[in-house]
Amino acid sequence: MVLLASVAAAGYSQETVTEDSGTGSGKSSWLTAGGYASWLHTAMFDKPSEEWINTGMLHNRLNFKAYAGNKVTFALELRNRFVTGDMNDLDPGYVSSLSADEGWADLSWNISAGSSYVLNTMIDRAYIDFTAGQLQVRAGRQRINWSQALIWNPNDLFNTYSFFDFDYIERPGSDALRIVYSTGPSSAVEAAVKIDGNSRVTAAALGRFSLLNTDLQLLAGVTDDEYFTAGTGWSGAIGPVSVRGEATLFSPFKSADAEKSNFIATVGIDKAFSDKVTALAQLMYSTHPLDLGGFTELYSGGLTARQLAFSKFSAAVQLIYSPQPLVNISLSAIWYPDLDGFYAGPSADFSLAENVDFSILWQHFSSTFGEERTRINLAFIRIRFSF
């Protein structure tokens, strides 16, 4: 049960996230403000008949943007989390892990903590953006999204995330400088550089263009000071079926027996069968998947793009059904052959009123680490108000 206690309350997100979040209900000519507040209850257990670990989290997000004319934007976004329940007592490292910040600037603080609670504040967006015609320059903590596929994203060099973390729809940011020059409606060249908390530099350039009704991209650079990185991504369609994929090579500059080049490739298809049913499937291949030490590493994320794969081959499927406009029901599954394991996650989302949503999720994991078989269930109930 200590293993269960080391996992933060989280789950899978079916939402497509843009950089700008929040409804922005507070508006003026030069300032916008928005955000949300939610309550998430989590129960973790091996079997329903055995002991449950219960945790509650009040999650508040605040998004602010200020505009200096029509070319300069200042953004500040932060999340406040008040967590109470069994987690603190069962895992002594949980409080410190909540305040961990992988960025160059440490912008996460535990404001107050006790034997059964912790209050954390984290700034995950803080940047200045300058846009003039086809040129955009953004400096500060930001999200740099280079992904094309819908589940695994080896092209996403700057800020990877846990696939299962459904309560953090904005996803992590990077302390970075990004320059984008748009050359057409579907073409651009851009370059970005970030520094992490260990002063390691990731720098890369990317070019986007369209060919034969397919959006293509090519990228190259350096990851974490140590790896030459090159990759490609694409998204297009074959008839009514969308096809998306990414492939990236990570090759260490200094060859060592313990460190080998890793090539990760993924391809997926998705199709809307009607306005009510959507399905997708995705495969991923890695020449050197990450050797996990246990379930916590699989679940919590915090990995780099070269560490996305836990099995040489992985497969994922998802089915989303919307019986009416205010209801979404989904079922997701992932297969990890090398772990002799799988993940299964049904969920249901309901719109209770304007800006009020209610969600129920279940996550089941079954995997083998070493010689130990691990089966874990996580059940979530969440209500969220956006403003």
Secondary structure, DSSP 8 states (H G I E B T S, - for coil): -HHHHTS-S---------SS-S---EE-SSEEEEEEEEEEEEEEESSTTS--EEEEEEEEEEEEEEEETTTEEEEEEEEEEEEEESHHHH-TTHHHHHT---BSS--EEEEEE-SSEEEEEEEEEEEEEEEETTEEEEEEEE------SSS--TT--S----TT-TT-TT---EEEEEEEEEEETTEEEEEEEEEBTT--EEEEEEEEEEETTEEEEEEEEEETTTEEEEEEEEEEEETTEEEEEEEEEEEESS-BTTB--EEEEEEEEEEESSSSEEEEEEEEEESS----SSHHHHHH----GGG--SSSEEEEEEEEEEEETTEEEEEEEEEEGGGTEEEEEEEEEEEEETTEEEEEEEEEEEEEETTEEEEEEEEEEEEEEE-
